[in-house]
Amino acid sequence: MRQKPCYFCGHKETIRFAEHWIFCPECAAIYTHCIVWKGCKHVKEGTPVVRSDCWYKDVREKKAYIEEHKDRQYCSVCHAVVEADGW
């Protein structure tokens, strides 16, 4: 456990695993932070790449994040193609 809040729900403790992934035991979000190479007005440095969405739809819809589908990454808000990497 680490004392850093969840990006989505703000839960006080999250779990770091596999070197750079973060899991929230409250909302089940799994995400990581990468370098944003190409963003949009919603996606900027610090916007996470999500492997598993936050359970809470109302919370999830208030936050911008990077979705991965096939071999592309998209903004969760405007669906623009973005690029983030770092590993």
C-alpha positions as CSV (number, residue, x, y, z in Angstrom):
1,M,0.0,0.0,0.0
2,R,1.1,3.5,-0.7
3,Q,-0.3,6.7,0.7
4,K,-1.1,8.3,-2.6
5,P,-4.7,9.0,-3.6
6,C,-6.4,7.4,-6.5
7,Y,-6.5,9.6,-9.6
8,F,-10.2,8.7,-10.1
9,C,-12.0,8.3,-6.7
10,G,-9.5,10.0,-4.4
11,H,-9.2,6.9,-2.1
12,K,-6.3,7.6,0.2
13,E,-4.4,4.4,-0.4
14,T,-3.4,2.7,-3.7
15,I,-1.3,-0.4,-4.5
16,R,1.7,-0.2,-6.8
17,F,2.6,-3.4,-8.7
18,A,4.6,-4.6,-11.7
19,E,7.0,-1.6,-11.3
20,H,4.7,1.1,-12.6
21,W,1.0,0.1,-12.4
22,I,-1.4,1.5,-9.8
23,F,-4.4,-0.3,-8.5
24,C,-7.2,1.3,-6.4
25,P,-8.9,-1.2,-4.0
26,E,-11.9,1.2,-3.7
27,C,-12.8,1.7,-7.4
28,A,-10.8,-1.1,-9.1
29,A,-9.1,1.3,-11.5
30,I,-5.7,0.0,-12.9
31,Y,-3.6,2.7,-14.5
32,T,-0.1,4.0,-15.0
33,H,1.5,7.3,-15.9
34,C,3.5,7.7,-19.1
35,I,5.1,10.5,-21.0
36,V,2.5,12.1,-23.2
37,W,4.0,12.7,-26.7
38,K,0.8,13.8,-28.4
39,G,-2.2,15.0,-26.5
40,C,-5.3,17.1,-26.9
41,K,-6.8,19.8,-24.7
42,H,-7.9,17.1,-22.2
43,V,-4.7,14.9,-22.2
44,K,-1.5,16.4,-20.8
45,E,1.4,15.3,-18.7
46,G,0.0,13.4,-15.7
47,T,-3.0,12.0,-17.5
48,P,-3.0,8.3,-16.8
49,V,-3.1,5.4,-19.3
50,V,-5.9,3.1,-18.0
51,R,-5.9,-0.7,-18.2
52,S,-9.1,-1.2,-16.1
53,D,-11.7,1.6,-15.8
54,C,-12.9,3.0,-12.5
55,W,-16.1,1.2,-11.3
56,Y,-17.9,4.4,-10.6
57,K,-19.3,5.8,-13.9
58,D,-20.0,9.3,-12.5
59,V,-16.4,9.6,-11.2
60,R,-14.9,8.1,-14.4
61,E,-16.8,10.6,-16.6
62,K,-15.4,13.6,-14.7
63,K,-11.8,12.7,-15.4
64,A,-9.8,12.6,-18.6
65,Y,-7.7,9.6,-19.2
66,I,-6.0,7.6,-22.0
67,E,-7.9,4.6,-23.3
68,E,-6.1,1.9,-25.3
69,H,-7.9,0.0,-28.1
70,K,-6.0,-2.3,-30.3
71,D,-2.8,-0.5,-31.1
72,R,-4.1,3.0,-30.6
73,Q,-4.6,5.4,-27.7
74,Y,-7.5,7.8,-27.3
75,C,-8.7,10.6,-25.1
76,S,-11.6,9.4,-22.9
77,V,-13.4,12.8,-23.3
78,C,-13.1,13.8,-27.0
79,H,-11.7,10.5,-28.5
80,A,-8.8,12.2,-30.2
81,V,-5.9,10.0,-31.0
82,V,-3.1,10.6,-28.5
83,E,0.3,9.0,-27.8
84,A,1.8,8.2,-24.5
85,D,4.8,5.9,-23.7
86,G,7.6,5.6,-21.4
87,W,8.4,2.0,-20.8
